[in-house]
Amino acid sequence: MKAFERLREIALSPWQAPGTAAFAAASAGLVLLLVVVARSSDGWVPVLDSANLVFHEAGHPLFGLLGELPQVLGGTLMQLLVPTLALFAFWRQRQATSTFAAGVWFFENWLNVARYMADARAQVLPLVGGGEHDWTELLTRVGLLRFDTRLAGVLRVGACLGMLALWLWLAWLWRRRGPLPASGARPRPRR
């Protein structure tokens, strides 16, 4: 019960609203990310997706300790778990800009997973170390292999909507903060 009380206390505490520079940087970063995704022939974001790949590959043996199916799912679970943990850590500290960045990373992973999922039948993406294609196996097991590209499309739309929702939330916090007075003193947040 104490854990739930602590979570409730955190949820009710105020956010550290972003300043104008932080909001502008976060907005520019999101636009840059989306431009890189759009301009890349396969949607690969070099810095983020290289890190995502490391977490993905680490997830297979870690979750593999729980059995065969968790091992197959483990790559995707791990690459989503790491940004989720970062998001939760920043949420606990009520750091809006950092929470936004971790949330964007989480949804960028959806784009990465969607690219892999859409390849389930075609299997043209290079796999680290060869082996089985995770999404071919997973979608085959549940009888949805023929829907790989449609499911990936839904995931892409969800990723874009998630990033948009995060940006709107950050913009709302920034706007709510209000302008700084001429003296440079910080105003109290509007309620």
C-alpha positions in Angstrom: 0.0 0.0 0.0 2.9 2.4 0.7 4.1 2.1 -2.8 0.7 3.1 -4.2 0.5 6.0 -1.8 4.0 7.2 -2.9 2.9 6.9 -6.6 -0.2 8.9 -5.9 1.9 11.5 -4.0 4.2 11.8 -7.0 1.3 12.0 -9.5 -0.2 14.9 -7.6 3.1 16.9 -7.3 3.8 19.7 -9.8 5.9 19.2 -12.9 9.1 21.2 -13.5 7.7 23.0 -16.5 10.1 23.6 -19.4 11.5 27.0 -20.1 11.3 28.5 -23.5 14.8 27.3 -24.5 14.1 23.7 -23.3 10.7 23.6 -25.1 12.3 24.9 -28.3 15.1 22.4 -28.1 12.7 19.5 -27.4 10.5 20.6 -30.3 13.5 21.0 -32.6 14.7 17.5 -31.5 11.4 15.9 -32.3 11.2 17.6 -35.7 14.8 16.5 -36.5 14.0 12.9 -35.4 10.9 12.8 -37.7 12.9 14.3 -40.6 15.6 11.6 -40.2 13.0 8.9 -40.1 11.2 10.3 -43.2 14.5 10.8 -45.2 15.9 7.4 -44.3 15.2 4.8 -46.9 14.3 2.2 -44.2 13.4 4.5 -41.3 16.7 3.7 -39.5 17.7 6.4 -37.0 21.5 5.7 -36.6 22.1 6.7 -33.0 18.8 5.7 -31.4 18.2 2.5 -33.4 21.8 1.3 -32.8 21.2 1.6 -29.1 17.7 0.0 -29.5 19.4 -2.9 -31.3 21.8 -3.5 -28.4 18.9 -3.6 -25.9 16.9 -5.8 -28.3 19.6 -8.4 -28.6 20.3 -8.3 -24.9 16.6 -9.0 -24.2 16.7 -12.4 -26.0 19.0 -14.2 -23.5 17.6 -12.3 -20.5 14.0 -13.2 -21.2 15.1 -16.6 -22.6 15.7 -17.6 -19.0 11.9 -17.7 -18.7 11.3 -20.1 -21.7 11.2 -20.2 -25.5 8.4 -17.8 -26.1 9.7 -15.1 -23.7 13.1 -15.5 -25.5 11.5 -14.7 -28.9 9.5 -11.8 -27.4 12.5 -10.7 -25.2 14.1 -8.6 -27.9 11.1 -6.4 -28.4 10.2 -6.4 -24.7 13.7 -5.2 -23.7 13.9 -2.5 -26.3 10.6 -1.1 -25.0 11.4 -1.7 -21.3 14.6 0.5 -21.3 13.0 3.7 -22.4 9.9 2.9 -20.2 12.2 2.7 -17.2 13.8 6.0 -18.2 10.4 7.6 -18.7 9.3 6.4 -15.3 12.4 7.7 -13.6 11.9 11.2 -15.1 8.2 11.0 -14.3 9.0 10.4 -10.7 11.3 13.4 -10.6 8.6 15.4 -12.4 11.0 16.6 -15.1 8.8 17.3 -18.0 11.4 17.8 -20.7 13.3 14.6 -19.8 10.0 12.7 -19.5 9.1 14.0 -23.0 12.4 12.9 -24.4 12.1 9.4 -22.9 8.6 9.1 -24.2 9.7 10.1 -27.7 12.4 7.4 -27.4 9.7 4.9 -26.4 7.5 5.7 -29.4 10.5 5.9 -31.7 11.0 2.2 -30.7 7.5 1.5 -32.0 8.7 2.7 -35.4 11.7 0.4 -35.1 9.5 -2.5 -34.1 7.0 -1.7 -36.9 9.8 -1.9 -39.5 10.8 -5.3 -38.1 7.2 -6.5 -37.9 6.5 -5.4 -41.5 9.4 -7.6 -42.7 7.9 -10.8 -41.2 7.0 -12.3 -44.5 9.5 -10.6 -46.8 12.5 -11.2 -44.5 14.8 -8.8 -46.3 16.1 -6.9 -43.2 19.6 -8.2 -42.1 19.4 -10.0 -38.8 22.1 -9.8 -36.2 23.8 -13.2 -36.1 21.3 -14.7 -38.6 18.8 -17.0 -37.0 15.0 -16.8 -36.9 13.0 -13.6 -37.5 11.2 -12.8 -34.3 8.1 -11.4 -35.9 7.8 -14.2 -38.4 7.7 -16.6 -35.5 5.5 -14.6 -33.3 2.9 -13.7 -35.9 2.9 -17.3 -37.2 2.2 -18.6 -33.7 -0.9 -16.4 -33.4 -2.0 -16.9 -37.0 -1.5 -13.2 -38.0 1.5 -13.5 -40.4 -0.5 -12.3 -43.4 -1.3 -9.1 -41.5 2.3 -8.2 -40.8 2.3 -4.9 -42.8 -1.1 -3.9 -41.6 -0.1 -4.4 -38.0 3.1 -2.5 -38.6 1.1 0.3 -40.1 -1.1 0.5 -36.9 2.0 0.6 -34.8 3.5 3.4 -36.9 0.3 5.5 -36.6 0.3 4.8 -32.8 3.9 5.9 -32.6 3.2 9.2 -34.4 0.1 9.9 -32.3 2.1 9.1 -29.1 4.8 11.6 -30.1 2.3 14.2 -31.0 0.4 13.7 -27.7 3.7 14.1 -25.8 4.6 17.3 -27.7 1.1 18.7 -27.0 1.5 17.9 -23.3 4.9 19.5 -23.2 3.5 22.6 -25.0 0.7 22.8 -22.6 3.1 22.7 -19.6 5.3 25.3 -21.3 2.3 27.6 -22.1 0.9 27.2 -18.6 4.2 28.3 -17.1 3.7 31.8 -18.6 6.3 34.4 -19.5 9.1 35.5 -17.2 8.6 38.9 -15.7 11.1 41.6 -16.6 13.0 41.2 -13.4 13.9 37.6 -14.3 12.2 36.2 -11.2 10.3 33.0 -11.9 6.5 33.4 -11.9 4.3 31.1 -9.9 2.6 28.4 -12.1 -1.0 29.3 -13.1 -3.5 26.9 -11.6 
